[in-house]
Amino acid sequence: MFVNRIKEIKRIKAALNQEASALLAIYGRRRCGKSTMIKKVISEDDIYFAADLREKSLQIEAFAISIEKIVKGFSKLRYPDWDSLFHNLNNTLRQKTTICIDEFPYLVKNSPELPSLLQNIIDNNINDKYNLILCGSSQRMMQSITLNGSSPLYGRCNEILNVKPMLLGWYNEYFGFNAIETIEGYSVFGGVPRYWELQKKHQSLAESIKYNLLDPDGVLFKEPETLFYDEMRTSVLAFSILTLIGLGCNRLSEIAGRLEKPATQLNRPIKLLIDLGYVIRETPFNTSFKSTKKSLYKILDPFMNFYFTFVVPNKSRLEFGLIDQVWDEINGKFNQYVSKQWEELCRNAVPRLKIEGKTFHPAQRWWGNGVDRKPMEIDVVAESTDQSTLLMGEAKWMDNIPVRKIVNELKAKTENAPFIQNRKVIPVLFLKQKPDKTYNEITMVSPADVIAVLK
């Protein structure tokens, strides 16, 4: 079942349908469905070639064989280099064709001259018979090849698409779960379509977690190591940082102390983890992002968060076969884990919601001392786009919630918050289940409301 990618497909088709030949770069995290999306766009008369880590001569030979399906006899010639292959390709094609090279960074590893060669082909219009799609899962390498100002292909792409994990609403459409099951499942597997396919093979979320994630033979048991392989010279430091964040070390000083390294040595690997979408740096609402003293780091991606919270600390026991024992412990903490994911989803939903006729900027958490100088935390805070109003909310993921108590606590927080500055405050509760009773003084947002806007 293929869902979403509507915007990406529209842009790809628009670029390929123009009169002049196009160069497209498509990259993103492994298993996000890039290849499937491209195959939805190109036709049977186009060429799709999946590169690998074989030697250059073998790759050239394999590429020539793939072209054979539309150009008879193409692979019978021997091509000493990529230049001769691409020149002959343009000379032998009889109609406009699209050529897709998947995992393009693999080719560049063994043929570092390839970007310069393609630059020459494009600049001299030697590819007037074909469009070229370069696709890759190594986000760092693809960005370097296409977005780095010193790269030969810089400024030559008609489209550069970063295919990201999908939002919550598409997960809901894929499975057709109820709202609570959707939040719980997404909190584990996130927005990666391949993970959804693996989950769908099982009757329950628990069964899919145990089979795919907790079992040492499971497809996803070593998934982060695979993800890091293409992105980093060594994954040890990144793995260690994520492990510590998963254990609750959220400050740079804490992480550096546990690793016995100067904090300055962690700036580059943490930045890379942020760029890859695995980690987020969080500062309180109304605080300058330049302030490092109040910065916290947390794992942004739901799958990575679950993995480093529950799988990594229990790997020894899991390798020993104690899967059910570990799952029983996870299950006892699962609601608490989902509640943190629910908070993040609520913050993500705020800019897409319209409450009391107002639209809002992206939401943040706030923590610090209130007007009474006592420590306080607010789950969701956002300023309206017209700067006249603040949304202040609490996100609760529990059954039988004492709504009146939470409403009163939130009202007390709004009166004690030091950043109101004479603005109107709209109090909001984001609840796992809306209460039967109506509370006119406060807005209630349910999982179904959040799912509806996160698409």
C-alpha positions in Angstrom: 0.0 0.0 0.0 1.5 3.3 -1.1 0.4 6.5 0.7 1.3 10.2 0.5 4.4 11.6 -1.2 1.9 13.7 -3.2 3.9 16.9 -3.1 7.2 15.1 -4.0 5.7 13.2 -6.9 4.1 16.4 -8.3 7.5 18.2 -8.2 9.3 15.3 -9.8 6.7 15.0 -12.6 6.8 18.7 -13.3 10.7 18.6 -13.6 10.7 15.6 -15.9 7.9 16.9 -18.2 9.7 20.1 -19.1 11.2 20.4 -22.5 14.9 20.7 -21.4 16.6 17.8 -19.8 16.4 17.8 -16.0 18.8 16.8 -13.2 17.1 15.8 -9.9 18.6 14.8 -6.6 16.5 12.8 -4.2 17.9 11.9 -0.8 16.7 10.9 2.6 16.9 8.4 5.4 17.1 4.7 4.4 13.7 2.9 4.3 11.7 6.1 3.8 10.4 4.9 0.4 12.5 6.9 -2.0 13.0 4.1 -4.5 9.3 3.1 -4.4 8.3 6.7 -5.0 10.6 7.0 -8.0 9.3 3.8 -9.5 5.8 5.2 -9.2 6.9 8.1 -11.4 9.1 6.6 -14.1 7.7 4.4 -16.8 8.7 1.0 -18.2 10.6 2.7 -20.9 12.8 4.5 -18.4 15.9 3.1 -16.7 16.3 2.3 -13.0 19.7 1.3 -11.8 20.6 0.4 -8.2 24.2 1.0 -7.5 26.3 -1.0 -5.0 29.8 -1.2 -3.7 31.3 -3.2 -6.5 34.4 -2.0 -8.4 34.0 0.7 -11.0 34.4 -1.6 -14.0 31.7 -4.0 -12.7 29.3 -1.1 -12.0 29.8 0.3 -15.5 29.1 -3.2 -16.9 26.0 -3.6 -14.8 24.7 -0.1 -15.7 25.2 -0.9 -19.4 23.2 -4.1 -19.0 20.3 -2.2 -17.4 20.3 0.2 -20.4 20.1 -2.9 -22.7 16.4 -3.2 -22.1 15.6 0.0 -24.0 18.7 0.2 -26.3 19.4 -3.2 -27.9 23.1 -4.1 -28.1 24.1 -1.3 -25.7 25.9 -3.7 -23.3 27.9 -5.5 -26.1 30.3 -2.6 -26.3 33.1 -2.3 -23.7 33.1 1.0 -21.8 36.4 1.9 -20.3 35.0 4.7 -18.2 31.7 6.5 -17.3 32.4 9.3 -19.8 32.2 6.9 -22.8 29.1 5.2 -21.4 27.1 8.5 -20.9 28.2 9.9 -24.3 27.1 6.7 -26.1 23.9 6.7 -24.2 22.9 10.1 -25.5 23.9 9.1 -29.0 21.9 5.9 -29.1 18.6 7.0 -27.4 15.8 7.7 -29.9 13.4 9.4 -27.5 13.5 11.3 -24.2 14.2 8.9 -21.4 14.6 9.2 -17.6 17.7 7.5 -16.1 17.5 6.9 -12.3 20.7 6.0 -10.4 19.8 4.8 -7.0 22.4 4.9 -4.2 24.4 7.3 -6.3 26.9 7.8 -3.4 28.1 4.2 -3.8 29.2 5.1 -7.4 31.0 8.2 -6.2 32.9 6.2 -3.6 34.6 4.2 -6.3 34.4 6.9 -9.0 35.1 10.3 -7.3 35.4 11.9 -10.8 31.7 11.2 -11.5 30.2 14.5 -10.3 32.7 16.5 -12.4 31.9 14.3 -15.4 28.2 14.9 -15.0 28.8 18.6 -14.6 30.5 18.6 -18.0 27.7 16.7 -19.6 25.0 19.0 -18.2 26.9 22.2 -18.9 27.5 21.2 -22.5 24.0 19.8 -23.0 25.3 16.3 -23.8 22.3 14.8 -22.1 19.6 16.3 -24.3 18.1 12.8 -24.7 17.7 11.9 -21.1 16.7 13.2 -17.7 18.9 12.1 -14.8 17.7 11.3 -11.2 20.4 10.8 -8.6 19.1 9.1 -5.5 20.8 8.2 -2.2 20.3 7.3 1.4 23.6 8.9 2.6 22.1 12.3 3.5 25.5 13.7 4.3 27.1 12.7 0.9 24.0 13.7 -1.1 24.0 17.1 0.5 27.7 17.4 -0.1 27.3 16.5 -3.8 24.4 18.8 -4.5 24.3 21.6 -1.9 28.0 22.3 -1.2 29.1 25.4 -3.0 32.4 23.7 -4.0 30.7 20.7 -5.5 30.7 20.3 -9.3 26.9 19.7 -9.4 26.1 22.8 -7.2 23.4 24.9 -8.7 22.7 22.4 -11.6 19.8 20.5 -10.1 16.2 21.3 -11.2 15.0 19.7 -8.0 16.6 18.7 -4.7 14.2 16.7 -2.6 14.8 15.6 0.9 12.4 12.7 1.5 11.6 12.7 5.2 9.7 10.3 7.4 6.0 10.7 7.1 3.7 12.4 9.5 1.3 10.8 12.0 -1.9 11.2 9.8 -0.4 9.0 7.0 0.4 6.3 9.6 -3.3 6.4 10.5 -4.4 6.2 6.9 -2.0 3.2 6.3 -3.3 1.2 9.2 -6.8 2.5 9.8 -6.3 2.2 13.6 -8.4 4.1 16.1 -6.8 7.3 17.4 -5.2 5.8 20.5 -3.7 2.9 18.7 -2.3 5.3 16.1 -0.5 7.4 18.7 0.9 4.3 20.4 2.1 2.6 17.2 3.6 5.8 15.8 5.4 6.4 19.1 7.4 3.2 18.4 7.8 3.0 14.6 7.6 6.7 13.7 7.1 7.8 10.1 9.3 5.3 8.2 7.2 3.3 5.7 9.3 0.2 5.8 8.8 -0.1 9.5 5.1 0.1 8.9 5.2 -2.8 6.5 7.0 -4.8 9.1 4.5 -3.9 11.8 1.5 -4.7 9.6 2.5 -8.4 9.4 1.6 -8.8 13.1 -1.7 -8.9 14.9 -0.7 -6.6 17.7 1.8 -3.8 18.5 3.4 -5.9 21.3 3.9 -8.8 18.9 5.5 -6.6 16.2 7.8 -5.0 18.8 9.0 -8.3 20.2 9.5 -9.9 16.7 11.2 -7.0 14.9 12.9 -5.0 17.6 13.5 -7.1 20.7 14.5 -10.4 19.0 18.2 -10.5 18.1 17.1 -12.0 14.8 14.6 -9.3 14.1 15.1 -7.0 11.1 15.3 -3.9 13.2 17.4 -5.2 16.1 20.6 -3.5 14.6 18.8 -0.9 12.5 20.6 2.2 13.9 24.0 0.7 13.1 22.8 0.3 9.5 21.5 3.9 9.4 24.8 5.3 10.7 27.0 3.2 8.4 26.5 5.5 5.4 26.6 8.8 7.4 29.6 8.6 9.6 33.3 7.5 9.5 32.6 5.9 12.9 29.3 5.4 14.5 30.7 4.8 18.0 30.4 8.3 19.2 26.9 8.9 17.7 25.7 5.6 19.2 27.1 6.6 22.6 25.5 10.0 22.5 22.1 8.6 21.7 22.5 5.9 24.3 23.1 8.5 27.0 20.2 10.7 25.9 18.0 7.6 25.9 19.1 7.0 29.5 18.1 10.6 30.5 21.2 12.6 30.0 19.9 15.7 28.3 22.5 18.4 29.0 25.7 18.7 27.0 27.7 18.8 30.2 26.1 15.6 31.4 26.8 13.8 28.1 30.4 15.1 27.9 31.0 14.0 31.5 29.7 10.5 31.0 31.9 10.2 27.9 34.9 11.8 29.6 35.3 14.2 26.7 35.4 17.9 26.4 32.0 19.3 25.4 33.6 21.0 22.4 34.4 17.6 20.9 30.7 16.7 20.9 29.5 19.8 18.9 30.1 18.2 15.4 28.6 14.8 16.1 25.6 16.3 17.8 25.1 18.7 14.9 25.2 15.8 12.5 22.6 13.9 14.5 20.4 17.1 14.5 20.8 17.5 10.7 19.9 13.9 10.2 16.6 14.4 12.2 17.5 12.0 15.0 18.1 14.6 17.8 16.6 18.0 18.6 18.1 20.8 20.7 15.4 22.2 23.0 15.3 25.6 24.7 12.4 27.1 26.8 9.8 29.2 25.1 10.8 32.9 24.9 14.5 32.1 25.4 17.2 32.9 22.9 18.3 29.8 20.9 21.9 31.1 21.4 21.5 30.4 25.1 23.4 27.1 25.8 22.9 27.1 29.6 19.2 26.1 29.2 19.6 23.9 26.2 18.5 20.3 26.5 19.0 17.5 23.9 16.5 14.8 23.2 15.9 12.1 20.6 13.4 13.5 18.1 12.7 10.4 15.9 10.2 8.1 17.6 11.8 4.8 16.4 15.3 6.0 17.6 13.8 7.1 20.9 12.2 3.8 21.6 15.3 1.9 20.5 17.7 3.9 22.7 15.3 4.0 25.6 14.4 0.3 25.7 16.5 -1.9 23.4 20.0 -0.7 24.0 19.9 -0.8 27.8 18.6 -4.4 27.6 20.7 -5.8 24.7 22.6 -8.3 26.9 19.4 -9.8 28.2 17.8 -9.8 24.7 20.9 -11.6 23.3 20.4 -14.1 26.1 16.8 -14.7 24.9 14.9 -13.0 27.6 12.6 -11.2 25.2 9.3 -11.7 27.1 11.0 -10.6 30.4 12.2 -7.4 28.8 8.9 -6.7 27.1 7.0 -7.1 30.4 9.3 -4.3 31.8 8.8 -2.1 28.8 5.0 -2.7 28.9 5.0 -1.4 32.5 6.6 1.9 31.4 4.9 2.1 28.0 2.2 4.7 28.9 4.8 7.0 30.4 7.0 6.6 27.2 4.0 7.4 24.9 3.1 10.4 27.0 6.4 12.1 26.0 5.8 11.3 22.4 2.2 12.6 22.8 3.6 15.9 24.1 5.8 16.3 21.0 3.0 15.5 18.6 0.8 18.1 20.3 3.5 20.7 19.9 3.8 19.7 16.3 0.1 20.0 15.8 -0.3 23.5 17.2 0.8 25.5 14.1 -1.8 23.6 12.1 -4.7 24.1 14.5 -7.0 27.1 14.6 -8.2 27.8 18.2 -10.6 30.6 19.0 -10.0 32.0 15.6 -6.2 32.3 16.1 -3.3 30.6 14.3 0.0 30.0 16.0 3.7 29.9 15.5 5.5 26.5 16.3 5.0 25.5 19.9 7.7 24.9 22.5 7.9 23.6 26.0 8.7 26.0 28.8 10.6 25.4 32.1 12.0 27.7 34.7 11.0 29.7 37.8 7.6 31.2 37.9 6.7 34.6 39.2 6.7 33.0 42.7 10.3 31.9 42.1 9.3 28.2 42.3 10.3 25.8 39.4 7.5 25.2 36.9 7.0 23.5 33.6 4.4 24.0 30.8 4.1 21.3 28.1 2.9 23.5 25.2 3.4 27.2 24.7 2.9 29.1 21.4 2.4 32.7 20.3 -0.3 33.6 17.9 0.8 34.8 14.5 -0.7 38.3 15.2 1.4 38.3 18.5 -1.7 39.2 20.6 -2.3 35.8 22.2 -0.5 32.9 23.9 -1.6 29.3 23.8 -0.6 27.5 27.0 -1.4 23.8 27.3 -0.8 20.6 29.2 -0.6 17.3 27.4 -1.8 14.2 29.3 -1.7 10.6 28.2 -3.7 8.7 30.9 -7.0 7.1 31.5 -9.5 8.5 34.0 -7.8 11.9 34.1 -8.9 14.3 36.9 -9.8 17.0 34.5 -10.9 19.6 37.0 -7.7 19.3 38.9 -5.6 19.6 35.7 -7.7 22.6 34.6 -7.0 24.4 37.9 -3.3 23.6 37.8 -3.0 25.0 34.3 -4.9 28.2 35.3 -2.5 28.6 38.2 0.5 28.1 35.8 -0.8 30.8 33.4 -1.1 33.2 36.3 2.4 32.4 37.4 4.2 32.4 34.0 6.7 35.2 33.8 6.4 35.8 30.0 2.7 36.7 29.5 3.4 40.4 28.9 -0.3 41.5 28.9 -1.2 39.1 26.2 -4.4 37.1 26.2 -4.0 33.5 27.2 -5.9 30.5 25.7 -5.6 27.5 28.0 -5.7 24.1 26.2 -5.7 20.5 27.4 -4.4 17.8 25.0 -6.0 14.7 26.4 -5.8 10.9 25.5 -9.6 10.9 25.9 -12.0 13.9 26.1 -14.1 13.9 29.2 -17.9 13.5 29.0 -18.4 16.7 30.8 -18.0 20.0 29.0 -15.6 22.7 30.4 -16.4 26.0 28.8 -13.4 27.8 30.2 -10.9 25.6 28.4 -10.3 24.1 25.0 -9.9 20.3 24.7 -7.8 18.6 21.9 -8.0 14.9 21.4 -5.8 12.4 19.5 -8.2 12.4 16.6 -7.8 16.2 16.4 -4.0 15.9 16.3 -4.0 13.1 13.8 -6.3 15.1 11.5 -3.9 18.0 11.1 -0.6 16.1 11.0 -0.6 15.2 7.4 
